[in-house]
Amino acid sequence: MLADIFIPILPAIVASGLLMGINNLLANPGIFYEQPFLEVHSNWAGISNMINLIANTSFSFLPALIGWSAVKKFGGNPVLGIVLGLILINPDLMPGAQYSKTPEAVTYWNILGFNIAKIGYQGQVIPVLCSSYLLATIEKFLTKKIPEMVQLIFVAPLTLLITGFLTFSIIGPITMSFANLITSGILGLFEINAVLAGALFGFILSPLVITGMHHLFLGINLQMIGTLGFATLWPIQVMASLGQGAAALTMFFILKNKKIKGVALTASISAWLGITEPAIFGINLRYRFPFIASMIGAGIAGGVVSYFNVKASSIGISGLPAFLSIFTDQWGVYFLAMGLSIAITCILTYIFSKSKYFNKEFIEN
């Protein structure tokens, strides 16, 4: 189901991911020079700004793209899916990432005595998937019950109104609470057993990217840097990017279809520049076993990172250049962890590709 929903929007995700990776190289310090490339060569600022705008558009409006594809998959009107996605990222709503940092600043609708928070779901997947299924179900039900001559007047408005109300009042808060529960649980584990927590965090981070919940950890990392002077979650998060890139690159050598091989190669480059969505949705999740392999590789590497208490002085570009954010005296062990994430993922992806249990559909196709 996820493959059917994400494959149609894959060109937009891959293009944006690669462009964002290129812009990350230009905008972050310590890659070409001590300062960001753009500070040294200010005449590139306009080019970088345009690249950034083009790259960010697909991710900024990702719920609209998913809404279109998901509602179409569920048998509804895909145009209403676009509208639903745009509703969830309306500028009048407080972005979810901002809400995680300043929840007291959120405003509310008062509807029939119920206070419903005006929170947006930028970059999140689960809310729009659930809402798209609900929208398609309601639309089909109303289409059967309302006479054809007045369907244009009643079906679309009622569908959007009911879906929007239920999304903001039930679906959104439930997924947000689930995300907060995961965040609190992981932070609690670090206090009990840091190695176990690091391994678990590295293992589940890629599934969190699918849901969009990984954005919640941005506020935690920034808060750690502001209060402690370092972040410990960020170095572990990088292991997932490396694992996804390694899995996609391994699939490039395994796959026979030239078009999909091209997607795998492009997606692996994007992941190693810090943008994993093309690798996740384009290749690894589609075939399942590379996604599982990358989770295991990132989990083991995350445990190593946590065991040696690797710290980041800032949050910069992810993927291969991420070591630039790590304190220099820990580069050696961090390179070891990066190598483990890549090597374990590549080996497991190859082994799983030979297993009939993991790749039955892969062999058949």
C-alpha positions as semicolon CSV with decimal commas, in nm:
position;residue;x (nm);y (nm);z (nm)
1;M;0,000;0,000;0,000
2;L;0,279;0,241;0,094
3;A;0,462;0,159;-0,228
4;D;0,150;0,233;-0,435
5;I;0,112;0,567;-0,256
6;F;0,474;0,683;-0,264
7;I;0,595;0,560;-0,603
8;P;0,383;0,818;-0,799
9;I;0,537;1,106;-0,598
10;L;0,886;0,957;-0,599
11;P;1,033;1,187;-0,870
12;A;0,949;1,493;-0,659
13;I;1,096;1,338;-0,342
14;V;1,418;1,221;-0,512
15;A;1,474;1,555;-0,687
16;S;1,415;1,754;-0,368
17;G;1,633;1,524;-0,161
18;L;1,929;1,553;-0,396
19;L;1,896;1,933;-0,424
20;M;1,870;1,970;-0,046
21;G;2,186;1,763;-0,007
22;I;2,370;1,992;-0,251
23;N;2,246;2,300;-0,068
24;N;2,357;2,150;0,265
25;L;2,711;2,129;0,129
26;L;2,703;2,497;0,036
27;A;2,542;2,625;0,355
28;N;2,726;2,433;0,630
29;P;3,067;2,525;0,774
30;G;3,378;2,306;0,775
31;I;3,316;2,129;0,445
32;F;3,510;2,341;0,193
33;Y;3,635;2,605;0,434
34;E;3,609;2,680;0,805
35;Q;3,319;2,909;0,721
36;P;3,025;2,803;0,505
37;F;3,100;2,809;0,133
38;L;2,837;3,082;0,091
39;E;3,017;3,315;0,333
40;V;3,341;3,282;0,138
41;H;3,173;3,308;-0,204
42;S;2,879;3,541;-0,140
43;N;2,807;3,567;-0,514
44;W;2,668;3,211;-0,489
45;A;2,398;3,317;-0,243
46;G;2,134;3,372;-0,510
47;I;2,195;3,032;-0,667
48;S;2,184;2,865;-0,326
49;N;1,862;3,045;-0,236
50;M;1,694;2,930;-0,555
51;I;1,817;2,571;-0,506
52;N;1,686;2,580;-0,149
53;L;1,344;2,709;-0,257
54;I;1,307;2,444;-0,528
55;A;1,438;2,168;-0,299
56;N;1,217;2,257;-0,003
57;T;0,893;2,284;-0,197
58;S;0,822;1,911;-0,224
59;F;0,897;1,853;0,145
60;S;0,711;2,166;0,258
61;F;0,401;2,052;0,071
62;L;0,457;1,679;0,123
63;P;0,114;1,626;0,288
64;A;-0,051;1,762;-0,029
65;L;0,145;1,521;-0,248
66;I;0,068;1,229;-0,017
67;G;-0,296;1,336;0,010
68;W;-0,334;1,332;-0,368
69;S;-0,174;0,989;-0,407
70;A;-0,330;0,829;-0,097
71;V;-0,688;0,941;-0,167
72;K;-0,648;0,819;-0,525
73;K;-0,526;0,482;-0,392
74;F;-0,821;0,460;-0,149
75;G;-1,074;0,529;-0,425
76;G;-1,160;0,892;-0,355
77;N;-1,124;1,216;-0,549
78;P;-0,749;1,292;-0,559
79;V;-0,814;1,667;-0,588
80;L;-0,981;1,656;-0,246
81;G;-0,669;1,475;-0,124
82;I;-0,457;1,771;-0,236
83;V;-0,689;2,010;-0,054
84;L;-0,673;1,795;0,259
85;G;-0,294;1,799;0,254
86;L;-0,289;2,176;0,212
87;I;-0,534;2,213;0,502
88;L;-0,292;2,027;0,728
89;I;-0,009;2,271;0,646
90;N;-0,213;2,591;0,630
91;P;0,004;2,890;0,734
92;D;-0,255;2,983;1,000
93;L;-0,161;2,665;1,190
94;M;0,137;2,644;1,426
95;P;0,397;2,407;1,275
96;G;0,437;2,084;1,469
97;A;0,811;2,143;1,521
98;Q;0,740;2,482;1,678
99;Y;0,468;2,330;1,896
100;S;0,717;2,076;2,035
101;K;0,937;2,366;2,153
102;T;0,672;2,618;2,266
103;P;0,344;2,432;2,329
104;E;0,218;2,715;2,548
105;A;0,202;2,946;2,242
106;V;-0,056;2,738;2,055
107;T;-0,403;2,884;1,992
108;Y;-0,733;2,693;1,991
109;W;-1,066;2,671;1,818
110;N;-1,360;2,654;2,055
111;I;-1,615;2,430;1,886
112;L;-1,924;2,318;2,080
113;G;-1,731;2,358;2,404
114;F;-1,427;2,163;2,281
115;N;-1,087;2,330;2,252
116;I;-0,910;2,206;1,939
117;A;-0,545;2,305;1,895
118;K;-0,446;2,483;1,574
119;I;-0,143;2,264;1,499
120;G;-0,007;2,189;1,153
121;Y;0,147;1,862;1,037
122;Q;0,431;1,975;0,812
123;G;0,660;1,691;0,707
124;Q;0,444;1,425;0,874
125;V;0,306;1,121;0,699
126;I;0,084;0,922;0,937
127;P;-0,177;1,199;0,997
128;V;-0,232;1,260;0,626
129;L;-0,244;0,886;0,548
130;C;-0,510;0,825;0,813
131;S;-0,702;1,138;0,711
132;S;-0,686;1,040;0,342
133;Y;-0,838;0,701;0,416
134;L;-1,110;0,871;0,620
135;L;-1,176;1,126;0,345
136;A;-1,208;0,861;0,074
137;T;-1,441;0,653;0,294
138;I;-1,665;0,950;0,376
139;E;-1,671;1,068;0,015
140;K;-1,776;0,726;-0,116
141;F;-2,044;0,697;0,152
142;L;-2,189;1,041;0,076
143;T;-2,177;0,978;-0,299
144;K;-2,401;0,673;-0,249
145;K;-2,646;0,853;-0,021
146;I;-2,679;1,196;-0,188
147;P;-2,873;1,231;-0,518
148;E;-2,646;1,280;-0,817
149;M;-2,794;1,615;-0,918
150;V;-2,682;1,780;-0,591
151;Q;-2,362;1,584;-0,524
152;L;-2,143;1,870;-0,648
153;I;-2,297;2,102;-0,388
154;F;-2,288;1,871;-0,087
155;V;-2,034;1,587;-0,123
156;A;-1,704;1,778;-0,138
157;P;-1,784;2,041;0,130
158;L;-1,924;1,785;0,374
159;T;-1,635;1,545;0,310
160;L;-1,370;1,810;0,376
161;L;-1,553;1,953;0,678
162;I;-1,604;1,617;0,850
163;T;-1,254;1,493;0,767
164;G;-1,091;1,818;0,878
165;F;-1,282;1,824;1,207
166;L;-1,196;1,462;1,289
167;T;-0,831;1,511;1,185
168;F;-0,770;1,814;1,404
169;S;-0,972;1,682;1,697
170;I;-0,883;1,309;1,700
171;I;-0,632;1,182;1,439
172;G;-0,377;1,462;1,484
173;P;-0,370;1,465;1,866
174;I;-0,346;1,085;1,882
175;T;-0,045;1,071;1,647
176;M;0,115;1,366;1,830
177;S;0,066;1,193;2,166
178;F;0,216;0,875;2,024
179;A;0,518;1,074;1,905
180;N;0,561;1,238;2,246
181;L;0,536;0,897;2,413
182;I;0,816;0,763;2,194
183;T;1,032;1,069;2,265
184;S;0,985;1,043;2,642
185;G;1,046;0,669;2,635
186;I;1,375;0,698;2,446
187;L;1,505;0,978;2,670
188;G;1,409;0,771;2,974
189;L;1,601;0,473;2,837
190;F;1,918;0,680;2,805
191;E;1,906;0,736;3,179
192;I;1,865;0,362;3,246
193;N;2,101;0,208;2,986
194;A;2,270;0,438;2,736
195;V;2,397;0,161;2,504
196;L;2,057;-0,007;2,481
197;A;1,891;0,329;2,424
198;G;2,141;0,424;2,155
199;A;2,089;0,093;1,975
200;L;1,710;0,121;2,000
201;F;1,710;0,483;1,884
202;G;1,930;0,401;1,585
203;F;1,710;0,100;1,506
204;I;1,374;0,281;1,508
205;L;1,479;0,617;1,365
206;S;1,409;0,519;1,003
207;P;1,050;0,413;1,084
208;L;1,015;0,747;1,265
209;V;1,121;0,925;0,944
210;I;0,831;0,753;0,767
211;T;0,589;0,900;1,021
212;G;0,759;1,240;1,036
213;M;0,812;1,200;1,411
214;H;1,189;1,237;1,378
215;H;1,134;1,614;1,361
216;L;1,044;1,609;1,730
217;F;1,405;1,531;1,819
218;L;1,526;1,853;1,656
219;G;1,398;2,052;1,953
220;I;1,558;1,808;2,197
221;N;1,896;1,831;2,023
222;L;1,882;2,211;2,013
223;Q;1,784;2,224;2,380
224;M;2,077;1,997;2,472
225;I;2,320;2,218;2,280
226;G;2,177;2,531;2,442
227;T;2,193;2,397;2,798
228;L;2,478;2,142;2,792
229;G;2,689;2,263;2,501
230;F;2,654;1,935;2,310
231;A;2,398;1,691;2,169
232;T;2,410;1,313;2,207
233;L;2,109;1,214;1,993
234;W;2,228;1,379;1,674
235;P;2,536;1,156;1,627
236;I;2,311;0,849;1,654
237;Q;2,057;0,986;1,406
238;V;2,330;1,009;1,143
239;M;2,377;0,631;1,157
240;A;2,028;0,585;1,011
241;S;2,110;0,812;0,716
242;L;2,426;0,614;0,646
243;G;2,239;0,284;0,672
244;Q;1,964;0,391;0,433
245;G;2,224;0,514;0,183
246;A;2,422;0,190;0,213
247;A;2,110;-0,022;0,159
248;A;2,009;0,177;-0,151
249;L;2,363;0,157;-0,293
250;T;2,373;-0,220;-0,237
251;M;2,039;-0,249;-0,417
252;F;2,194;-0,060;-0,709
253;F;2,428;-0,357;-0,761
254;I;2,160;-0,619;-0,693
255;L;1,872;-0,487;-0,906
256;K;1,845;-0,559;-1,278
257;N;1,594;-0,294;-1,386
258;K;1,798;0,001;-1,519
259;K;1,539;0,264;-1,424
260;I;1,515;0,143;-1,064
261;K;1,895;0,111;-1,048
262;G;1,914;0,480;-1,138
263;V;1,672;0,567;-0,857
264;A;1,877;0,354;-0,614
265;L;2,204;0,529;-0,702
266;T;2,053;0,878;-0,681
267;A;1,875;0,795;-0,356
268;S;2,194;0,660;-0,197
269;I;2,379;0,984;-0,278
270;S;2,092;1,185;-0,134
271;A;2,090;0,977;0,186
272;W;2,465;1,017;0,232
273;L;2,412;1,392;0,203
274;G;2,155;1,376;0,483
275;I;1,819;1,335;0,303
276;T;1,692;0,978;0,346
277;E;1,334;1,000;0,216
278;P;1,424;0,913;-0,146
279;A;1,612;0,600;-0,032
280;I;1,341;0,500;0,214
281;F;1,036;0,549;-0,007
282;G;1,199;0,485;-0,343
283;I;1,393;0,165;-0,278
284;N;1,435;0,031;0,074
285;L;1,077;0,030;0,198
286;R;0,957;-0,090;-0,140
287;Y;1,163;-0,411;-0,116
288;R;1,146;-0,431;0,266
289;F;1,463;-0,634;0,329
290;P;1,707;-0,344;0,263
291;F;1,503;-0,130;0,502
292;I;1,530;-0,398;0,773
293;A;1,903;-0,435;0,706
294;S;1,957;-0,061;0,742
295;M;1,765;-0,057;1,071
296;I;1,990;-0,331;1,211
297;G;2,308;-0,161;1,088
298;A;2,203;0,175;1,232
299;G;2,101;0,010;1,560
300;I;2,440;-0,157;1,613
301;A;2,627;0,159;1,514
302;G;2,399;0,365;1,740
303;G;2,490;0,142;2,033
304;V;2,861;0,200;1,962
305;V;2,811;0,577;1,942
306;S;2,624;0,577;2,271
307;Y;2,876;0,347;2,442
308;F;3,160;0,590;2,368
309;N;2,935;0,887;2,456
310;V;3,003;1,064;2,126
311;K;2,890;1,428;2,132
312;A;2,808;1,680;1,862
313;S;2,889;2,047;1,910
314;S;2,620;2,147;1,660
315;I;2,352;2,009;1,432
316;G;2,475;2,029;1,074
317;I;2,452;1,821;0,762
318;S;2,379;1,453;0,816
319;G;2,523;1,157;0,624
320;L;2,892;1,129;0,539
321;P;2,990;1,493;0,619
322;A;2,827;1,466;0,965
323;F;3,163;1,406;1,137
324;L;3,224;1,781;1,099
325;S;2,967;1,837;1,377
326;I;3,143;1,593;1,613
327;F;3,407;1,701;1,864
328;T;3,740;1,636;1,692
329;D;3,880;1,416;1,971
330;Q;3,599;1,167;1,901
331;W;3,639;1,150;1,523
332;G;3,821;0,815;1,537
333;V;3,547;0,624;1,713
334;Y;3,282;0,806;1,511
335;F;3,443;0,699;1,183
336;L;3,437;0,343;1,321
337;A;3,064;0,369;1,394
338;M;2,997;0,519;1,049
339;G;3,187;0,232;0,888
340;L;2,992;-0,023;1,094
341;S;2,656;0,122;0,990
342;I;2,751;0,108;0,622
343;A;2,928;-0,230;0,627
344;I;2,666;-0,416;0,834
345;T;2,384;-0,277;0,622
346;C;2,555;-0,372;0,294
347;I;2,632;-0,726;0,412
348;L;2,282;-0,787;0,553
349;T;2,114;-0,641;0,244
350;Y;2,309;-0,882;0,024
351;I;2,240;-1,179;0,254
352;F;1,869;-1,096;0,276
353;S;1,850;-1,064;-0,105
354;K;1,949;-1,431;-0,126
355;S;1,681;-1,536;0,122
356;K;1,349;-1,653;-0,020
357;Y;1,180;-1,544;0,301
358;F;1,272;-1,179;0,250
359;N;1,271;-1,145;-0,126
360;K;0,995;-1,367;-0,265
361;E;0,834;-1,077;-0,455
362;F;1,177;-0,943;-0,547
363;I;1,268;-1,278;-0,712
364;E;0,933;-1,301;-0,889
365;N;0,966;-0,951;-1,033
